[in-house]
Amino acid sequence: MKKFFVLLLMFFCIKLKAQNASELIYSGKLSATVKSTNISGIFLEDGWIFMKGSIDGKERLFLYDTGAMITVLSKELVSNKGSDNKISLEDPTGTTTDSSLILTDIRFNDFNFEKIVCAVADLSSFQNQSCRKIDGIIGANLLKLANWKLEPSNGKVTSSKEPFIPAFSSSGIDIEYYNKLLPLIEISLDNKKQWVLIDTGSTSYLELNNDFIKSSKFKKQKKITVEGINITINGEDRRTTALIYVEEFTLQGISFKNLPTLISKDKPIIGSKFINGVTTIFNFSENKLYLDSQKESVVFNSLKNFDMNFCLNEKNQLSVCFLWDKSNSGIKYGDQVIKINGESIDILSDEDYCRIKQNILEQDNINVTIKSNREQLNFSLTKKNR
């Protein structure tokens, strides 16, 4: 069972409630006596990119997120720090929440990022569903203060004051910015130009807008209807999209084949699963993106899943939170799972949920009992290539 919900932390609308808050977002700086530093990175199969840093001398784990305009810290981490500055964050669903703003230093090995403005938010939704506790999300207001090299193949993240020199001959891809912070590049697909956000906080490969698909050759391609949860900075939201496979897509001389692509009404993005297939350089100081691969083509495997995925609902029950094709399964979004392989399941702790989830991940066949409209239904599920 691969997780296929998406974390979108793109703050499309920022409403500042203090006169100096707008200036604070862009006011951080990098302090370092060396040109570059290696950071312990964690690249997960399901797309998340994490790196280890420290605040006040204590090691912390952060999500690396180019799609977040500002850095976010968990409420638990900064419960003792107050602030009069407020910010209103609007996520892609249109939901807004007010958050405190604080200034803090965040260190990554030899690099100290000083006076970084951070929003304070409840990250429990992400932590509960991903089974990974994080202390914060490193957003574009910190990332743009340096240059970054992501190497998934050896688990390395490198930060540099000076631009990286690619190991290959290339002029790079020009980066533009939304609100001076979010990195955008222009791609060509089916001879059409499209601006996309490079969003390492999303576990997608590629997402395109419905309007783009309607005017391209892909409108005739068979689509798989996908229904699931979307985790945002303000919690969870139900989401319906479609999945297609782009046979071939070329970017900076690298051919990406069999590329899983979500079609939705949202903004177009290139997500972290795409990034995890190559070495990626963000030379923010010169507004350039470089992609490097030891192969001329990167072939993505078909997604192998059960017809559904399971998550914790608001009652701490295991429920169906993702359907690949609801017309085939006979199971509905939101149905409660009461047994897996004969094991009864009721109210779950976070630890129980993570244990069950890992167990499901390791199996190709499972038997589940679903409670749907007060009726109990039994199903035998086998992982399929989608």
N, C-alpha and C positions, 0 to 999 in steps of 0.2 A: 504494500500500500504506500504509494508515494503521496506525500502531502501536495496538494495542488491548490490550496487557497493562497491568496495573494496579500502581501502586506504593502499597502499604499500609504505612504506618509508624505505625499505631495501637498503642501499647504498652498492651495490655489488662492486663498484670501487670508491676508494677515491684517488684522485691525489692531492698531497699537493704542493703548489707553494711558500712555504717559508721554509727555512731550519729547523726552529724550530717548524713548525706546527705539525709534527708527534709526537713530544714529548708533545706538548700542549694537544692533545686529551686525553692523559692518565694522565694528571697532576693535575686534580681536587682533592679536599679533602673534607671530612665531618668534620664540627666543631659542637660539641654538648656537653652539660653538663649533659644531661639525656640519659638513655639507649634507650628509644623509644619515639615516638611521634605519635599521631593520626592526620590524615590529612582529611580534608573534601573531600569526594569522590563522584563522580557522575557516576552511571552505567546506561547507556541508553539501552532500549530494542533493538535498532538496533546495539548494540555492542560497541559503543564508551565508553571508560573509561577516565574520566577527574578527575583532582584534582586541588585544589586551593592552590596557593603559592603566593610569593611576590618577586618583584625585586625593589630595591631602596625604600622599604617601601610601595609600592603600590600593592594591591591585583591583581593577574593575574590568568587566567584560562589556564591550560595546558592539552594536550592530553598525556596520559600515554602510551608510545610506546616502548616495548622491541625490536621491529623490526627495530628501527632506530639506526644506529651506534652512531650518535652524536646528541646532543640537538640542536633544531632549534628554533630561535626566529623570530617573524614577522618583516618585514621591518618597519611597523608603530611603533613598540615598540622601535626600536633602530635606528631610522632615524638620530639621532644626535650623534651617536657613529661611528667613523671611524676606519678603520683597514688596515694595510698594508699586513696582512696575507690573503691569498686566498686559497680556496679549490674548487676542481672540484667534483661535486656530480653526479654520474650516477645512474639513477633509473632502475627498472627491464625492462623497455622498451628499454634501451640502450641510452636514451636521457641524455645528460650531461648539466650542467649549472655551471658557476662559481659563487661562493658565498664568501662574506667577512666572516672572522672569528673574533669573539670578545671574550674576557674573562669577565665573570660577576659572581656575587654571586646570587644564587637562594635559597630562604628560604621557607621551608615547616614547618610551626608551630615552634617547638623548634629546628629543624635541619637546619643548614645553610651549603649549599654546595658551597664551595669557589672556585673561579677561574675556573669555568666550561667553557670549550671552546664550543662556540655555532656558528653554521652557521646561516647566515641571509638569509631568503627566503621570497618570496611572497606566503602567505597562503590564498589568496583571493579565489582561486578555491575551496579549501576545505570549506571555510566559506560560499561561495555563495550556494553551492549545499547542504550542511548539515544544513543550517540555524542556525549555531552556531558560534559565534565569539570566536576565541581562540587567545591567545597571544604567544603560542609556543607549541613545542612538546618536551617532556622530553624523551631523548634517553638513550641508554645503557651506554654512558660514564659517566652520572650522576647516573643512577640506580644501576650500579655495585659497587658504593661506599657505599651502605647500603644493608640491607635485607628488604624485602617487604611482607606484608600480605594483600591480596585483598579479601574483604568480600562483594560480591554483595548483599547478602540478607539483610544487614543492612547499606549499603552505606558507608562502612568504608575502608580506606586505612591506614595502619600502617607501619611506617618505623622504623627500629631498627638497632643499631650498632652491636648487638649480634645476633646470629642465633635464629630464632623462634623455640620453642619446640612444635611440632605438638600435637594436642589433641588426637591423635590416634597413635597406634604403627605401625611404618613403617620405613623402611630404606631409603625411598625417592627414587627419580629418579636422576641419575647422569646427570649433565649438562656439556656439552662441549661448546666451543665457536668458532664462526667464526670471524676471525680478532681480537681475544681476547675479543670481546664484545658481539656479538649476541648469545643468548642462544639456544643451540641445544640439543634435547633429542632423544634417539633411541626408536622407537615404534615397535611393532610386529602386523602385520595385515595379515590375511590369511597365517600365518606361515612364513611370510617374514619380514625381518628387514628393517627399513627405518628411516633415520635421518630426523627430521623435525625441523623447526624453531618455537619457541614460539613467536608469533608476535601479541601483543595486539593492534597494530596499524592497523590490518586487521579486517574487520567486517565479515570474514568468520567463519565457524565452523571448518572445516577441508579442506585442499587442498592437493591433491596428484598429482604426475606427471603422464603424459600419459604412460611413459615407465613402471612404476610400475603397472598400471592397466592392461596393455597388457599382463603381465606375471602372472596375478592372476585370481581368479574366478570371479572378478568383470567385466572382459571384456565382459561377456555374459549378464550382467545386463542391463535392459532398461535404457537409458540415455535421459535426457532432455537437448536439446541444449539451451544454455544461451548466449545472446549477450548483451553487455552493456559497460558502461564507467568504466575505471579504473583510479582512482585519484592517482597521484604520486607527488613527491616533485617538479616535473617540469611541472605539469599541468594535463591534461586529455588525456587518450589514449583509443581507442576503443579495446574491448577485447571480444573474443569468447571462451566460455568454455562449459563443460557439467556438469550436476548435477546428482548424484546418491544418494541413501540412503544406508548407511552401517547399516545393521541390528543390529549388536552388535560389540562393540569395547571396550576392557578392558584395563584400564590404572591405575596402582597402586591400584588394587583391586576394582575399581569402574567400573561398567558396563554402558557404554554409548550406548543407543539404538536409532534406527531410526535417525542416525547421518547424516545430510545433508553434502555432500562432493562434492566439485568442482574438476573437472579433467581438467588439463591444462598443458601447457609446462613449467610453472613456477616452482620455488622451492617449495617443500612440506612445509606446515605450519599448525600449530594449531593456530586459530585466537581467537579474543576476545569474540565471541559469545559462543565458547566452554568454555572459562574461566569464563564467566558470569553464568555458571551452577553450579559452585563449589567454595569453598574457596581455594585460591591458595597462596602458600608460595614460594617466591623466596629467598632461603638462599644463596645468591651469595658468601658470605664469605666462605662457605664450598662446593660450587658448587652442591647444591641439590635443587630439585623441589619437593614440596609436594602438593597433592590434597586432599581435605577433603570434604566429603558430609555426611549429616545426613541420607542419603539413600544409600543402596547398589547399586542402579541403578539410572541413570539419563536418563529420556526419553524425547527426543526432539519432539516438535510438528511439524507436517508437515507445510511447509511454505505456508502461505495464501497470495496470491497476485492476482492482475489483470494480464492479459496476458502481461502487460507492465508497466513500470514505466516512469515517466516524470521528465525532468531536464531542466534547463536553457541552451540554446545554446549560441554561441559566439555573437549572435545578440540580446540577452536578450529576446528571444522568448521561449515559452514552447514547448519542442520537445520530441519525443519518444527516450529515452536514454537507455532503457533496455527492451529486449524481452525474454520472457520465452520460447516460441516456435514459431518462425517466420513463420513456415509452416501452423499454424492454424489461425492466427489473420487476415491476409490480410493487416496488417500494417507493414511498414518497419522502420528499425532503422533510425532516423534522420527526420522522418516526423514531420511537424509542427502541433501542436494542436491549433486550432483557436476558439473552443468553448468547454466548459464543463458544462453540465446540462443547456444549453441554454445561458450561460454567455459568451459573446465574449471576447477573449483574444488576445492582440496584444503585444506591447512592455511592458515588466514587470519590475518594480523595484524589488529589493531584497525583500522588505517587501510584495509586492503583490505575488511574487512567494511563499514565505513561508506561506502566508495565504491560497493560493490555495492548496499547498501541504498538509497542515494540514487538510483542508476540505476533500481532497481526502482520506487521511488516515482514517478518521472517518466513511467513507461510505463503504457499501458492493456492491452498484450498482451505476454506473455512465453512463451518455451518453456523448460521445465525438464526435466532428467533427474534422476530420483530413484533412490537405491539403497535398496531395501526388501527385507529378508530375502535379501540377496545377489543380488537380481535388479534389473536396471536397467530403469526404466520411463520413458517419455517422455510429457509432457503439454503441451498448449497451454492457457494460462490467460488469461482475460479478466476484467477488473475488473467486478464486479457491484454493483448497488445492493442493500443488505441492509436 
